[in-house]
């Protein structure tokens, strides 16, 4: 029997990332899960060959993009996106004991989680100090060593893993809250017919019409863009790169031609990956 595939994920156990991993992999017994404390370490573990693949959050329907994921993939890694999975996000307020909200002095969680529960916190815990953690599961794990008047925002799975109590369930502001996660590896996936391609365009110089000249190459070839975002280029103020997701595969004729034309007009086009789209019917 061959060695199990090693998949790194944002840990510790009980994160939404682990939940997404369990949803995507049909037979968990065939993989070895390795948790890392930060998104950076998950991606770097793939670069170093410590893990065959990694899974990290990249986009939330409420808070938008996870900037650290985008920046590391764009500027510091050669890993490619090889797959994606989207899951609903349900937050719980967790404590060592079930206590009244008025008795909670501090709330620990990942900044995205506290932002997604802003209305609940401002209504019910406006005096509580908000403390940042690397992940929701880390926040819940920290509670084991804290006083009873400190709570965390995390998953029900994490509360069960660390033997803690759920004080309030479903405290997220938007009940349609979802997070998209991407698998990363060291290859371009083959075409499936239902694919997505992610690229980054680095400009030679900032001048009028720069973005239009990029977009027209896709529009002229009837290529649908599913996401367009700018991020600082890590140089001078005002310098940006454009991150683009589009329907189709890198090896589709129209997409290949569009990218080849862009290579002649921009400083660089970096391929972040071509990979199968996540379709809800794929879920377990």
C-alpha positions as CSV (number, residue, x, y, z in Angstrom):
1,X,0.0,0.0,0.0
2,X,1.5,3.4,-1.0
3,X,2.2,6.3,1.4
4,X,-0.7,8.5,2.3
5,X,-0.9,11.9,0.5
6,X,0.2,14.6,3.0
7,X,-2.2,17.6,3.0
8,X,-1.3,20.7,5.0
9,X,-4.1,22.9,6.3
10,X,-4.6,26.0,8.6
11,X,-4.9,24.5,12.0
12,X,-5.1,23.6,14.8
13,X,-7.8,20.9,14.5
14,X,-11.3,22.3,14.4
15,X,-10.8,25.1,11.9
16,X,-13.2,25.9,9.1
17,X,-10.2,24.9,6.8
18,X,-10.2,21.4,8.3
19,X,-14.0,21.3,7.8
20,X,-13.5,22.2,4.1
21,X,-10.8,19.6,3.7
22,X,-13.1,16.9,5.2
23,X,-15.9,18.0,2.8
24,X,-13.6,17.9,-0.3
25,X,-11.8,14.6,0.3
26,X,-14.0,11.6,-0.2
27,X,-11.9,9.2,1.8
28,X,-10.1,10.9,4.6
29,X,-8.4,7.7,5.6
30,X,-6.3,7.9,2.5
31,X,-4.6,11.2,3.5
32,X,-2.4,12.5,6.3
33,X,-3.6,15.8,7.6
34,X,-0.8,18.2,8.8
35,X,-1.9,21.4,10.6
36,X,0.1,24.6,10.5
37,X,-0.5,27.7,12.6
38,X,-0.6,30.2,9.7
39,X,-1.5,30.5,6.1
40,X,2.1,31.4,5.2
41,X,3.4,28.1,6.7
42,X,0.8,26.0,4.9
43,X,1.9,27.5,1.5
44,X,5.6,27.3,2.4
45,X,5.2,23.6,3.4
46,X,4.1,22.9,-0.2
47,X,7.0,24.9,-1.6
48,X,9.5,23.0,0.7
49,X,8.0,19.6,-0.2
50,X,6.9,18.9,3.4
51,X,3.4,18.5,2.1
52,X,2.0,17.2,-1.2
53,X,-0.8,19.7,-1.2
54,X,-2.2,22.5,1.1
55,X,-5.6,24.0,1.8
56,X,-6.0,27.7,2.7
57,X,-8.9,30.2,2.7
58,X,-8.9,32.7,-0.1
59,X,-12.2,34.5,-0.2
60,X,-15.2,35.1,2.0
61,X,-18.6,36.2,0.8
62,X,-18.9,38.9,3.4
63,X,-15.3,40.1,4.1
64,X,-13.9,39.6,0.7
65,X,-10.5,38.2,-0.2
66,X,-8.0,36.8,2.3
67,X,-5.1,39.1,1.5
68,X,-2.3,37.0,3.1
69,X,-3.2,34.0,0.9
70,X,-3.3,36.2,-2.3
71,X,-0.1,38.0,-1.5
72,X,1.9,34.8,-0.7
73,X,0.8,33.0,-3.8
74,X,1.5,36.1,-5.9
75,X,4.8,37.3,-4.5
76,X,6.5,34.6,-2.5
77,X,5.5,31.2,-3.8
78,X,5.5,29.1,-7.0
79,X,2.7,26.8,-5.8
80,X,-0.3,26.5,-8.0
81,X,-4.0,26.4,-7.2
82,X,-5.2,22.9,-8.1
83,X,-8.7,22.9,-6.7
84,X,-11.3,24.8,-4.7
85,X,-14.1,24.1,-2.2
86,X,-16.7,26.4,-0.7
87,X,-18.5,25.8,2.6
88,X,-21.1,27.7,4.6
89,X,-19.7,29.4,7.7
90,X,-21.5,29.1,11.0
91,X,-20.0,30.8,14.0
92,X,-20.6,29.9,17.7
93,X,-19.7,31.8,20.8
94,X,-17.8,29.3,23.0
95,X,-16.7,29.3,26.6
96,X,-15.3,27.1,29.4
97,X,-18.7,27.2,30.9
98,X,-22.2,28.5,29.8
99,X,-22.3,32.0,31.3
100,X,-24.4,35.1,30.7
101,X,-23.2,37.4,27.9
102,X,-22.9,40.2,30.4
103,X,-20.2,38.3,32.3
104,X,-17.9,38.0,29.2
105,X,-14.9,40.4,29.4
106,X,-12.9,39.2,26.3
107,X,-13.6,37.5,23.0
108,X,-10.8,35.7,21.1
109,X,-11.0,34.8,17.4
110,X,-9.6,35.3,13.9
111,X,-10.2,38.9,12.7
112,X,-12.3,37.6,9.8
113,X,-14.6,35.8,12.3
114,X,-15.0,38.8,14.6
115,X,-15.8,40.9,11.5
116,X,-18.4,38.5,10.4
117,X,-20.1,38.7,13.8
118,X,-19.8,42.4,14.2
119,X,-23.5,43.1,14.8
120,X,-23.8,40.3,17.4
121,X,-20.7,41.6,19.2
122,X,-21.7,45.3,19.1
123,X,-25.2,44.4,20.4
124,X,-24.4,41.9,23.0
125,X,-20.7,42.3,23.9
126,X,-19.9,45.9,23.3
127,X,-17.8,46.2,26.4
128,X,-15.8,43.1,25.7
129,X,-12.2,43.3,24.5
130,X,-11.6,41.7,21.1
131,X,-8.4,39.7,20.8
132,X,-7.0,38.4,17.5
133,X,-5.9,34.8,16.9
134,X,-4.4,33.0,13.9
135,X,-7.5,30.9,13.5
136,X,-10.8,30.2,15.1
137,X,-9.7,26.8,16.3
138,X,-6.6,28.4,17.9
139,X,-8.9,30.8,19.7
140,X,-11.0,28.0,21.1
141,X,-7.9,26.0,22.1
142,X,-6.6,29.1,24.0
143,X,-9.7,29.0,26.2
144,X,-8.5,25.8,27.9
145,X,-6.0,28.0,29.8
146,X,-8.1,31.1,30.3
147,X,-10.6,32.2,32.9
148,X,-14.4,31.5,32.6
149,X,-15.1,35.2,31.7
150,X,-13.2,34.8,28.3
151,X,-15.0,33.4,25.2
152,X,-14.0,32.6,21.7
153,X,-15.7,32.6,18.3
154,X,-15.3,29.2,16.5
155,X,-16.8,26.1,15.2
156,X,-19.0,23.6,17.0
157,X,-16.5,21.0,16.0
158,X,-13.7,22.9,17.8
159,X,-15.9,23.2,20.9
160,X,-16.4,19.4,20.9
161,X,-12.7,18.7,20.2
162,X,-11.5,20.8,23.2
163,X,-14.4,19.9,25.4
164,X,-15.9,23.3,25.9
165,X,-19.4,24.8,26.0
166,X,-21.4,26.5,23.3
167,X,-22.8,29.7,24.8
168,X,-24.6,30.9,21.6
169,X,-24.9,29.3,18.2
170,X,-25.1,30.9,14.7
171,X,-24.0,34.3,15.7
172,X,-22.8,35.3,12.2
173,X,-24.4,38.5,10.9
174,X,-25.2,37.0,7.5
175,X,-26.8,33.6,7.4
176,X,-25.6,33.1,3.8
177,X,-22.0,33.5,4.9
178,X,-19.6,31.3,2.9
179,X,-15.8,30.9,2.5
180,X,-14.0,29.7,-0.5
181,X,-10.8,27.6,0.1
182,X,-8.2,26.6,-2.5
183,X,-6.0,23.6,-2.7
184,X,-2.4,24.3,-3.7
185,X,0.2,22.0,-5.2
186,X,3.0,22.0,-7.8
187,X,1.2,21.3,-11.1
188,X,-1.4,22.6,-13.5
189,X,-4.5,20.4,-13.4
190,X,-5.8,18.7,-16.6
191,X,-8.9,20.1,-18.3
192,X,-12.3,18.8,-17.0
193,X,-14.7,20.9,-19.0
194,X,-15.8,22.8,-15.9
195,X,-12.6,24.8,-15.0
196,X,-11.4,28.1,-13.7
197,X,-8.1,29.9,-14.2
198,X,-6.5,32.4,-11.9
199,X,-3.8,34.8,-13.0
200,X,-2.0,38.0,-11.8
201,X,-1.1,40.8,-14.2
202,X,1.9,42.9,-13.3
203,X,2.0,46.3,-15.2
204,X,5.0,47.8,-16.9
205,X,3.8,51.2,-15.8
206,X,0.7,52.8,-14.5
207,X,-0.9,54.8,-17.3
208,X,-4.5,55.6,-18.5
209,X,-6.2,52.6,-20.1
210,X,-4.0,49.9,-18.4
211,X,-6.9,48.0,-16.9
212,X,-9.0,48.5,-20.0
213,X,-6.3,47.0,-22.2
214,X,-6.2,43.9,-20.1
215,X,-9.9,43.4,-19.9
216,X,-10.6,43.9,-23.6
217,X,-8.5,40.8,-24.5
218,X,-10.9,38.7,-22.5
219,X,-14.0,40.5,-23.7
220,X,-13.1,40.2,-27.4
221,X,-12.8,36.4,-26.9
222,X,-16.0,36.1,-24.9
223,X,-14.2,34.9,-21.7
224,X,-16.2,35.4,-18.5
225,X,-14.3,37.0,-15.6
226,X,-15.5,35.8,-12.2
227,X,-13.3,38.0,-10.0
228,X,-11.2,41.1,-10.6
229,X,-9.2,42.6,-7.8
230,X,-6.2,44.9,-7.4
231,X,-3.5,44.6,-4.7
232,X,-0.5,46.7,-3.9
233,X,2.5,45.6,-6.0
234,X,4.8,45.9,-2.9
235,X,6.7,48.7,-4.5
236,X,5.8,52.4,-4.7
237,X,2.5,53.9,-3.5
238,X,0.0,53.7,-6.4
239,X,1.6,50.6,-8.0
240,X,-0.8,47.7,-8.2
241,X,-1.2,44.2,-9.7
242,X,-4.5,42.8,-11.0
243,X,-5.7,39.5,-9.8
244,X,-8.2,37.8,-12.2
245,X,-10.3,34.6,-12.1
246,X,-11.9,33.5,-15.3
247,X,-14.0,30.7,-16.6
248,X,-12.1,28.1,-18.6
249,X,-8.8,26.3,-18.7
250,X,-5.3,27.6,-19.5
251,X,-5.2,25.2,-22.4
252,X,-8.4,26.4,-23.9
253,X,-7.5,28.1,-27.2
254,X,-9.2,31.5,-26.4
255,X,-7.7,31.7,-23.0
256,X,-4.2,30.7,-24.1
257,X,-4.3,33.3,-26.9
258,X,-5.5,36.1,-24.5
259,X,-2.8,35.4,-22.1
260,X,-0.1,35.3,-24.8
261,X,-1.2,38.7,-26.1
262,X,-1.2,40.1,-22.5
263,X,2.4,38.9,-22.0
264,X,3.5,41.3,-24.8
265,X,1.7,44.4,-23.2
266,X,2.3,43.9,-19.5
267,X,5.4,43.4,-17.4
268,X,4.4,39.8,-16.5
269,X,1.5,37.4,-16.3
270,X,1.8,34.9,-13.5
271,X,-0.4,31.8,-13.7
272,X,-1.7,31.0,-10.3
273,X,-3.5,27.8,-11.6
274,X,-6.1,26.2,-13.8
275,X,-8.3,23.9,-11.8
276,X,-11.8,22.3,-11.6
277,X,-14.6,24.6,-10.4
278,X,-16.3,23.7,-7.1
279,X,-19.8,22.7,-7.9
280,X,-22.2,22.2,-5.0
281,X,-23.3,18.8,-6.5
282,X,-19.7,17.7,-5.8
283,X,-20.4,17.8,-2.1
284,X,-20.6,14.6,0.0
